[in-house]
Amino acid sequence: MSENFISYKGKPLVRSGNEIYYGDMCDPFVVKFTVVSENSDGQPDKITVQLLKSDTTLSDKDRIVKETSKNTMFDALDFGFVWLERALK
């Protein structure tokens, strides 16, 4: 990896606005977290988690493999990590 990204369990986390991507785009899958809403303290309280195919030639809908919503970033990261690890095996 040529750029310095924050990582979680050895994979890069890249934020763009309210979206956070987890994983390496060179792998067949990545996880996308979308912060849908925040509480009064500015902490995410609804996060959509999507396991996506990395193939950007597919339509956005066709890239989605799995999707769920979580109420904390920790829970979202936990689900995303497990989904990505299983998909990459």
N, C-alpha and C positions, 0 to 999 in steps of 0.2 A: 504494500500500500504506500503510495507516494505522498499522500497528504496525511496530516495528523488529525484523526477523528477521535472523539470520545468513543470508548468501546465498552461493551457489556459482555462478559463471558467470552472475550476474544473476538467479537465481531463488532464492526463499526456501527455507531448510532449517528445518523445525520438528520438534523432538523431543518425544516423549511416551513416557516409560519407555524400553523397548528398541526403539521404533519411531521412524523418522525419515522425514518426508515431504519430498519435493523437488518444487517446482513451485508453480504458482498454481492454487488450486481453481476459479478462474474459467475456466481453460483446459480443454479436453476431456480431458486426461490429466495424471496426476501419477505420481511414482515413490515407492514405499514400500520402505524398507530396514528389515529386522528383524534385530537382533543376536541370533543364536541362541546363540552361546557366545563366551566371552572366554578368553584365555590367562592364565597366572599373573601377568602384568604388568597385567592389566585391559584389554588391547587386544583388540578384536573379532577372532576368528579364524574365524568362520563367520557370514556375513551373507546373508540371503535378499533378493533384489532383485525387485520386482514392478512392472511397468508397469500402472497401473490407469486405468480410465475414471473420470472425476471424478463421474459421475452416481451420487449416493448413493441414488437410488431403486432401483437394480439390486441384486441379491444380491451378497454378497462374492465368490462364485465367478464370477458373470457379469461382474464388473468387471475381472478379471484378463485382461490381453492377453498378457503375456509374464512368464516367471519363470525365475530362475537363482539359483545360490548362488556366493558368492565368499569367498576366504580373507582378504582385507584390505579395509579401508574404502576405500582408494584405488581398488582394482579395482572395488568395488561402485559407487562414485561415478562412475567412468569409464563403466561400462556404463549406469548409470541416465541419465547425461547424454546419451549417444548415443541411447539408446532414446527419451528424451523429445523431443530435438531432431527426430528423424526422424518421430515420431508427430505433432508439432505443425506439420509442413510441409504 
